[in-house]
Amino acid sequence: MAAAAVKWGGCLLRGAVSASCARGFLRHYRATSCGDSTSVLRGDINKMNRVVYKVVLTGGPCGGKTTGQTRLSTFFENLGWRVYRVPETASILLSGGIKFADLTSGQALEFQNNLFKTMVSIENTYFELASTVDQNCLIICDRGTMDASAFVPKEQWDEIMARNGWSSVVEVRDNRYNQIIHMVSAANGAEEFYSLEDHSCRSEDLSLARHLDNKAAAAWVGHPYFDVMDNSCDFDTKIRRTIATVCHRLGIDTGDRLATGSKKFKFLIRPPLPDTSAFPGFQDFEVVHHYLNTGSKRMQTRLRKRGQNGTWSYTHTIRKPEKLGQTVEVKTQISHRDYTNLLEQADRRHLPVYKTRRAFLCNDQYFQLDIYREPHHARCKDLLLLETYSTLPVAELEQRLPPFLCVAGNVTGQAEFSMYNLSLREEWDGQNFYRGPAAEDEVDDQSAAPGGQAPPTSCMCNGS
C-alpha cells in the first residue's frame, strides 16, 4: 500500500493521507501568519522539505514526563511521523554513581558544565539526524538546556554559558526548541499520587519536589511557546491535554479524540477483512504484547514491541491498583536489551499477543483496527477489533464507522474482549475470566459504553 501524498504550501506531505481524507490532513499543517506577512509552517523545515518539530517535556519530579513522552511517541507514529526521543542527560550521568549532594561547589560547577555540554551534544545528534529524514519528524526532549539553570546560582549559569560560547539566553531557550511543556509535579496539587518508587535516581520529598518544580518552570519563562500542564484534572486527561497542546501548536486537527470527556470505544468487526484498496491511506504497525508476573491481579505489567519496516520501539507499562478513583498507569520507553531481560519475567498464564495495528482516518474520525495474528488462542482466530476515541453519542458515532467494515457489535467495556483475558492460556470455562482493573487494555477501557446501552446484536454492515 502506497500512502498518498498531498502537495501544499510548497511541501509534499506524506503519511496516512488519502484522497477521501485529504481535507482533514491539510488541516494538520495549518500555516500561521507572521509579522512580515509571510506564511510559514510551525516547526523547522529540513532539507527534504519536511517538518521537524522539537518539543521539551520539563517539570518537577513525578509530573508525568515519562508517560507523556511514550504516549506522544505513539500518537505521532500513528500519524506517520518519525519520532525521536532524547533521553534525560542528568539521569544518564547520575545513574553512574554520582551523588550531587556529595559534590563540592567546584565539583558541582564542573559537573553542571559537563552535563550541559553532554546534553547539547546528545540533542544535536538527534537534531542533525532529523534534518536528513524523509518524513515529518517530532523530537521529544526529556528536559532541555535551560533546566540546568534551575540547579545552579545565576553567576555559575552565566559562567557555563560563557564557557560554551553561548552569548544570549535567547539562543539556548527561545531558538533551540519549538515548544516547551511544563508538566507540573504531583507534589503540586496531586500529593496523594507523588511517589519515588519507580525512579532509582529520585530522592526528593514533597517540599523539595515543589521547589524544584517551581524552579524548572521559572527557567523557561520567556519562551514564545510555553505551556503548563497542571494537576487540575486526572492523570490521563493531563496526558491527553499534553498531546492536544502539541497538536494545536502544529495545527494538527485531532477531532474529539483528545477532548475532555472523550472515551474509548471498541467495536467487533465481522471477518473477512476487505482488500487494502478499500481503506483510505493507512499506516500498519506490527505489535507484540507480553504480560509479566506481578503477584497480584490488582496490578498489571506488560511489554509492548511495536514496529514498522523492521524498526522497533519497546514500552514497559505498569498499571497500579485504583487510587482515589484513578487508575495509575506508568509507561516507559525501554531499550531492546531491557526488553529482552524483562521477557524473562513473562507470565506463563498468558500467551503473547501478536497483532497488526492499522491506523487510518475516515469520516473525520481516527480509527485503529487490531488484526490478531497467529500464534494465538483459538478464541482469537479471525478476531478484528476496531477502536476509536470520541465524545459523540453512540448512535451518532456508529454513523461514522467505516462503511467498508462490517461491524458486528459495540463491545466497549466487555471484559471478554480485553486483551488481558483474550491472552489467557486456559479455557474460560463459562465466564471465569478476570473483570478487575488489571484486565483492561488502556486507562479509558474501564469506562462502560455511554448511556449504559447494550451492544447491538445485529450486524451493522455500513454501506452494504
C-alpha positions in Angstrom: 0.0 0.0 0.0 1.5 3.3 -1.1 0.4 6.2 1.2 -1.0 9.1 -0.8 0.9 12.4 -0.8 -0.6 15.9 -0.9 1.3 19.0 -2.3 0.6 22.0 -0.2 2.4 25.2 0.5 5.4 24.0 -1.5 5.8 20.9 0.7 5.0 17.3 -0.1 3.1 15.9 2.8 3.3 12.2 3.2 1.9 9.6 5.6 -1.6 8.3 6.3 -3.2 10.6 3.7 -5.8 9.6 1.2 -8.0 11.4 -1.3 -11.1 10.9 0.8 -9.4 12.1 4.0 -7.1 14.8 2.4 -9.2 17.6 3.8 -8.6 16.5 7.4 -4.9 16.1 6.9 -4.5 19.5 5.2 -5.8 21.0 8.4 -2.9 19.1 10.2 -0.4 21.5 8.6 -2.1 24.9 9.1 0.1 27.9 8.3 0.5 30.8 10.7 0.8 34.4 9.6 3.9 36.2 10.7 4.6 39.8 11.2 6.2 40.2 7.8 3.0 38.8 6.2 4.9 35.7 5.1 3.4 32.2 5.7 5.4 29.5 7.5 4.7 26.1 8.9 5.1 25.8 12.7 8.4 23.9 13.2 11.5 23.8 11.2 11.8 22.6 7.6 14.5 20.1 6.9 16.5 19.5 3.7 13.7 17.2 2.5 11.0 19.8 2.9 9.6 18.0 5.9 8.5 19.4 9.3 11.0 18.9 12.2 9.4 19.9 15.5 11.4 20.0 18.7 9.4 19.8 22.0 10.8 19.8 25.5 9.0 18.0 28.4 10.1 19.5 31.6 8.8 19.8 35.2 9.5 18.7 38.7 9.7 15.0 39.8 6.6 12.8 39.3 4.9 15.0 36.8 4.3 12.5 34.0 7.2 13.2 31.7 8.0 9.5 31.1 4.4 8.5 30.3 3.9 11.7 28.3 6.9 11.0 26.1 5.6 7.5 25.4 2.1 8.5 24.6 3.3 11.4 22.4 5.5 9.0 20.5 2.7 6.5 19.8 0.3 9.2 18.8 2.6 10.8 16.2 3.9 7.5 14.9 0.3 6.6 14.1 0.1 9.7 12.0 3.1 8.6 10.0 5.7 10.8 11.7 9.2 9.8 12.6 9.7 10.2 16.3 13.0 10.6 18.2 13.2 10.6 22.0 16.1 12.4 23.5 16.9 10.8 26.9 17.4 12.8 30.1 21.1 13.6 30.3 21.1 14.1 34.1 19.6 10.6 34.7 22.3 9.0 32.4 25.1 10.6 34.4 23.6 10.3 37.9 22.8 6.6 37.3 26.6 6.0 37.1 27.0 6.5 40.8 27.3 10.3 41.1 25.6 11.8 44.1 25.1 15.5 43.6 24.7 16.2 47.3 28.3 14.9 47.9 29.9 17.3 45.4 31.8 20.4 46.5 30.8 23.7 44.9 33.7 23.4 42.4 32.9 19.9 41.5 29.2 20.8 41.1 30.1 23.6 38.7 32.3 21.2 36.6 29.6 18.6 36.7 26.9 21.0 35.6 29.1 22.3 32.8 29.8 18.8 31.5 26.2 17.9 31.8 25.3 21.0 29.7 27.9 20.1 27.1 26.7 16.5 27.0 23.1 17.5 26.7 23.8 19.8 23.8 25.9 17.1 22.1 23.2 14.4 22.5 20.4 16.7 21.3 22.5 17.8 18.3 22.9 14.2 17.3 19.1 13.8 17.1 18.6 17.3 15.5 21.1 16.6 12.8 19.7 13.2 12.0 16.1 14.6 11.9 17.3 17.1 9.2 18.0 14.2 6.9 14.9 12.1 7.2 12.2 11.9 4.5 9.2 12.1 7.0 7.8 14.8 9.2 9.8 14.4 12.5 8.9 15.0 16.1 11.8 15.2 18.6 10.8 14.9 22.2 13.5 16.0 24.7 13.3 14.8 28.3 14.3 18.2 29.7 16.2 20.8 27.8 19.2 23.1 28.2 17.5 25.7 30.4 16.7 23.0 33.0 20.4 23.1 34.1 20.0 26.8 35.1 17.4 25.8 37.7 20.1 23.9 39.7 22.9 26.4 39.9 23.3 30.0 41.0 22.9 32.7 38.3 26.6 33.6 38.3 27.6 29.9 37.7 25.0 29.6 35.0 26.4 32.7 33.3 29.9 31.1 33.5 28.6 27.9 32.0 27.0 29.8 29.1 30.3 31.8 28.5 32.4 28.6 28.6 30.3 27.0 25.9 30.1 30.0 23.7 26.5 31.0 24.2 26.2 34.7 24.4 22.5 35.0 24.8 19.8 33.0 26.7 17.6 33.6 23.7 19.6 31.1 21.7 19.5 28.5 24.4 15.9 29.0 25.5 13.9 30.5 22.6 15.6 29.5 19.4 16.7 25.9 20.2 13.2 24.3 20.6 9.8 24.9 19.1 7.7 24.3 22.2 8.2 23.8 26.0 5.7 21.8 28.0 6.0 22.0 31.8 4.3 19.0 33.4 3.6 20.1 37.0 4.9 17.7 39.7 2.3 15.6 41.5 3.8 17.3 44.6 1.9 20.4 43.5 -1.8 19.6 43.5 -1.8 15.8 43.4 0.2 15.0 46.5 -1.6 11.6 47.0 0.0 10.4 43.8 3.5 11.6 44.5 5.8 8.6 44.6 9.5 7.8 44.4 9.3 4.0 43.9 9.7 3.8 40.1 12.7 6.1 39.9 16.1 4.9 41.2 17.7 8.3 40.9 14.8 10.2 42.7 15.0 11.1 46.4 13.1 14.3 46.7 10.5 14.8 49.5 7.3 16.8 48.8 8.7 20.1 49.8 11.9 19.7 47.7 9.8 18.4 44.8 7.6 21.5 44.8 10.7 23.8 45.0 12.3 22.0 42.0 9.1 22.1 40.1 8.8 25.9 40.5 12.5 26.4 39.6 12.1 24.3 36.4 9.1 26.4 35.4 10.9 29.7 36.1 13.8 28.6 33.9 11.7 28.5 30.8 9.6 31.7 31.3 10.1 33.8 28.2 9.9 31.0 25.6 7.3 32.0 23.0 5.5 28.7 23.2 5.5 27.7 26.8 2.6 25.5 28.0 1.8 24.3 31.6 0.0 21.0 32.3 -1.2 21.3 35.9 -3.0 18.7 38.1 -6.5 20.2 38.0 -7.7 17.0 36.2 -7.0 13.3 36.4 -3.7 12.0 35.1 -5.0 10.5 31.8 -6.6 13.8 31.0 -3.4 15.6 31.8 -1.6 13.3 29.2 -4.2 13.9 26.6 -4.0 17.6 27.2 -0.3 17.4 26.6 -0.7 15.6 23.2 -3.5 18.0 22.2 -1.3 21.0 23.0 1.5 19.8 20.7 -1.1 19.1 18.0 -2.6 22.6 18.4 0.8 24.3 18.1 1.4 22.3 14.9 -2.1 22.9 13.6 -3.0 19.2 13.6 -6.7 18.6 13.8 -7.4 15.7 16.2 -11.2 15.9 16.1 -12.5 15.0 19.6 -10.1 12.1 20.2 -8.2 14.2 22.8 -11.2 16.3 24.0 -12.2 16.3 27.6 -14.8 13.6 28.1 -13.6 11.6 25.2 -14.0 7.9 25.7 -12.5 4.9 24.1 -14.9 2.7 22.1 -14.3 -0.8 20.9 -16.2 -2.5 18.1 -16.1 -6.1 17.0 -15.6 -6.4 13.2 -17.0 -9.4 11.3 -14.5 -11.1 9.0 -13.3 -11.3 6.3 -11.2 -8.2 6.2 -11.7 -6.2 2.9 -8.9 -5.7 0.5 -6.4 -2.9 1.4 -7.7 -0.9 -1.6 -11.0 -0.4 0.4 -9.2 1.6 3.1 -8.2 5.2 3.0 -4.5 5.9 3.4 -3.3 4.0 6.4 -0.2 3.0 8.5 0.3 -0.6 9.5 2.3 -1.5 12.6 3.3 -4.9 13.9 2.6 -5.2 17.7 3.6 -7.9 20.2 2.4 -7.8 23.8 3.7 -9.9 26.7 2.2 -9.9 30.2 4.6 -10.1 33.1 4.3 -11.7 36.5 3.1 -9.3 39.2 2.0 -11.4 42.1 -1.4 -9.6 42.2 -4.4 -9.5 39.9 -4.9 -5.9 41.0 -1.7 -4.9 39.2 -0.8 -5.4 35.6 2.6 -5.2 34.0 3.1 -5.7 30.3 5.7 -5.2 27.5 4.9 -3.9 24.0 7.1 -4.3 21.0 5.9 -2.1 18.1 7.5 -1.8 14.7 7.3 -0.9 11.1 9.6 -2.0 8.3 11.9 -3.7 10.7 12.3 -0.8 13.1 11.0 -1.4 16.6 10.2 0.5 19.7 9.7 -1.0 23.2 7.4 0.0 26.0 7.1 -1.2 29.6 3.7 -0.4 31.2 2.8 -0.8 34.9 -0.9 -0.4 35.8 -1.3 0.1 39.5 -4.4 -0.5 41.7 -7.0 2.2 41.5 -6.4 5.1 43.9 -8.9 7.9 44.7 -10.9 6.9 41.6 -8.0 7.0 39.2 -6.1 4.1 37.6 -2.4 4.9 37.8 -0.5 3.8 34.7 3.2 4.4 34.0 4.5 3.9 30.5 8.3 3.9 29.9 10.2 3.6 26.6 12.9 1.0 27.1 15.9 -0.4 25.1 15.9 -3.7 23.3 18.3 -5.0 25.9 15.9 -4.1 28.7 13.0 -5.6 26.8 14.9 -8.9 26.4 15.7 -9.0 30.0 12.2 -8.3 31.2 10.8 -11.0 28.9 12.3 -13.5 31.5 9.5 -12.3 33.8 6.8 -13.3 31.3 3.6 -14.6 32.9 3.2 -18.2 31.7 -0.6 -18.0 32.3 -0.8 -15.7 29.2 0.1 -16.2 25.6 2.0 -13.5 23.7 -0.4 -11.3 21.7 0.5 -10.7 18.0 -1.4 -8.1 16.1 -1.2 -5.9 13.1 -2.5 -2.4 14.1 -3.9 -0.4 11.2 -4.3 3.3 11.8 -6.4 5.5 9.5 -8.8 8.4 9.2 -12.4 8.0 7.9 -15.4 10.3 8.1 -13.3 12.8 10.2 -12.7 10.1 12.8 -9.4 8.5 13.8 -9.5 4.7 14.0 -7.2 1.8 14.9 -8.0 -1.7 13.7 -6.4 -4.5 15.6 -5.9 -7.6 13.4 -5.0 -10.6 15.6 -2.2 -12.8 14.2 -1.0 -16.3 14.9 0.2 -17.8 17.2 -2.8 -17.2 19.4 -5.5 -18.9 21.4 -8.4 -20.4 19.3 -10.7 -17.7 20.7 -8.7 -15.1 18.8 -9.0 -16.7 15.4 -10.0 -14.1 12.8 -10.5 -11.6 15.6 -10.8 -8.0 14.4 -11.3 -5.1 16.9 -11.9 -1.5 15.8 -11.1 1.2 18.4 -11.6 5.0 18.4 -12.0 7.9 20.9 -15.0 10.2 20.8 -17.3 12.4 22.7 -20.2 11.6 20.4 -23.3 9.7 21.5 -23.1 6.0 20.5 -25.8 6.3 17.8 -24.0 9.3 16.1 -20.6 7.6 16.3 -22.0 4.5 14.7 -22.9 6.5 11.7 -19.3 7.5 11.3 -17.9 3.9 11.4 -16.0 2.9 8.2 -18.6 1.8 5.6 -16.3 -0.8 4.2 -16.2 -2.8 7.5 -19.0 -5.0 8.8 -19.5 -4.1 12.5 -20.8 -7.0 14.5 -21.4 -5.0 17.7 -20.2 -2.4 20.2 -18.1 -4.3 22.8 -16.9 -1.3 24.8 -16.2 -2.3 28.4 -16.9 -6.0 27.8 -14.3 -8.0 29.8 -14.2 -10.9 27.3 -12.8 -8.5 24.7 -10.0 -7.2 26.8 -6.5 -8.2 25.6 -5.7 -9.4 29.1 -8.5 -12.0 29.0 -8.0 -12.9 25.3 -4.4 -13.8 26.0 -5.2 -16.3 28.8 -3.9 -19.8 28.0 -6.7 -21.7 29.8 -10.2 -22.0 28.6 -12.6 -19.6 30.2 -14.9 -22.4 31.5 -18.0 -20.4 31.2 -17.2 -16.8 32.2 -14.4 -17.2 34.7 -12.2 -14.5 33.1 -11.0 -11.6 35.1 -13.1 -8.5 35.4 -10.9 -6.3 37.6 -8.9 -3.2 36.6 -5.9 -5.2 35.6 -7.9 -6.8 32.8 -8.2 -3.5 30.9 -6.0 -2.7 27.9 -5.8 1.1 28.4 -6.9 3.6 31.0 -10.1 4.5 29.3 -11.1 0.9 28.8 -12.6 0.9 32.3 -15.4 3.2 31.0 -18.6 1.4 30.0 -20.5 2.3 26.9 -22.0 5.7 27.3 -25.6 5.7 28.4 -25.3 2.1 29.5 -26.5 0.9 26.1 -26.1 -2.8 25.5 -24.1 -3.7 22.4 -26.3 -4.4 19.4 -26.7 -8.0 18.4 -27.4 -7.4 14.7 -24.6 -6.9 12.1 -24.2 -3.2 11.2 -22.7 -3.6 7.7 -22.4 0.1 6.7 -23.0 0.8 3.1 -23.9 -2.8 2.3 
